[in-house]
């Protein structure tokens, strides 16, 4: 036995190193397991619960700027006033949900919005405008969808254009939780 010829101090040092190695290996294993589990959880969250998109355009200025990264919560449970992302022509557009199905919307020449003949309070706007519009008002929002508008009403392309129209629930990706 090699340990017989070593001093008690040397034997103690060897035991101490072995304990350190075992502890280090245990800590490394624990960190690897932690990282694998964390990665699995994050992949599942960002596959099923959240989505990250980069916003481009200026239809939502001044509240969103082109190039910002948006964290979306994947949901079709949208309320009026929420900023949502949806598919249009294989692109992701980001606009504000203004009016839900079953209601009537009107926009005056000065850009004031009426929902069921009641003025819509829009504290998030800096300028009102009828903007690009080729539909007639009053407009009845069809079932299972939202009338959406950009916050930069002068230039935003949104439900005021027949080409975009009402955003049906199945086209909605989710609502914006965070803009970076």
N, C-alpha and C positions, 0 to 999 in steps of 0.2 A: 504494500500500500504506500503510495507516494505521500500521503498525508502524515505518515508516521515520522518522516524525517524532517518535516517542516516545524518551525517553532509555532507556539500557540498563537502568537501575533500574526504570523503569515497565514495560518489556517483561518483565523478570524477575518483577515482581509479577503481571502478567497470566498468565504461564506458571504461576506458583505457584498462583494462584486456580483455573486450569483443572485442574491436577493435583489440587488439593483437592476440586473438584467431582466429578471422575472417581472419586477414591477414596471420597468420601462416597456417591456413587451406587452404587458397587460394594458397599460395606458395607451399605447399605440393601437392595439386591437380595439379598445373602447372608442378611440377617436375615429378609426376607420368605420366601425359599425355606426357611430353617430353620423358621420358624413354620408354614408350610403343611405341611411334612413332619411336624413334631411333632404338629400337629393331626390329620393323617391317621392317624398311628400311634396316638395316644390314642383316637381314635374307633373304630379297629379293636379295640384292647384292651378298651375298655368296651362294645363290641358283642359280642365273641366270647369274651373271657377273664374279664373282671371285671364285676361289677354292684354298684351302690351302692343300698342300701335304708335306710329309716328304720325303726327298731324301735319298735313301740308295744305297750304292755301291761306286765304285771308278772309274767308266768309264768317269766321267766328271772332274776329278782332273786335274789341281789344281784350276780350276774355281769354282767348287762346291765340297763340302766335305760331306761325309756320315753323316746323322743326321741333316743336315740343313733343315729348314722349308722354303718352297717355296710358294710364292704368285703367282698364275697363273691368267691371264686374259683369261677367256673362249672365245676362238675365233678359227676360222679355217683360218683366214686371216694371213698367215704366210709368212715371207720373208726369203730368204736365209741368213744364219748367225744367225737367232733367235734360242734361246734355247727353246725347246718345250717339253711338256709332252704328252705321248700317251699311249694307251693300247696295251699290248702285253701279250698274255697268262694270261689274268685276272690280270695282274700287271701293274703298272704305271712305264714306263721307261722315263728317261729324257735324251735327246740327242740334238745335234745341227743340224738344217736343213742346209744341204750343197748344195743340188742341187734339183731344182724343175722339175716337169714333162716337157717333151718335150726337155730336154737337155741330153747331153751325159757326163758321168763322167769317168775318168781314174785315177788310182792311180799307181804310179811307185813303184818299189821295195824299194826305199828309203823313201816312204811315201808321196811324193809330189802329190798334187791333181790338176788335170786339168779338167776344165769344158769347154766343146766345144773347146778343145785343147788350152785353155787359162789357165795359172797358177792361182790358187786360193790363194789369200793373206790371211793367217791365223795368224794374230797377237796374237791370244788367245792361240796358241799352244806353249808348251815348247819343245816337242820332236815330230818329224814326224816318222811314222811307218806304214807299210802296215797292221800290226797286224793280228787279226783273220780274214781270208778272204777265202771264198770258191766260189766266183763268178769270172767270167772272164771279163776282161776289154778290150776295152771300153764297158761300160754298158749304155744302153739307159734307162732313167727313164721314166716309163710308165705314162700314163695320170692320172691326179688327185692325185698325191702323191709327196712325198719327199724322197730323199736319205738322211739318217741321219747318223751322226757319233759322237762318244764320243770324248771329248777333250783329253782323255788319250788313245791315239790310240793303244798302245801296248796291252792293256787288254780289251778295251771296246767291248761289243757285240752290233752290230748295223747293218746297211743295207749291210755291207760287207759280212754278213752271209745270205745265202738263207733262213734260218729259220725265220729271222726277215724281211728281204727284204725291199721293198719300204713301207713307212708309208703312207697309204691312208688318204685323208683329213678326212674321217669319223672316223678314229681312234685317231685323234688329240683332246686332251682335251683343250689345250691352250698353251700360251707362258708364259715363266717365266718373271715376272715383278720385283720381289724382292727375294733375298735369305738372310735369317737371320740365 
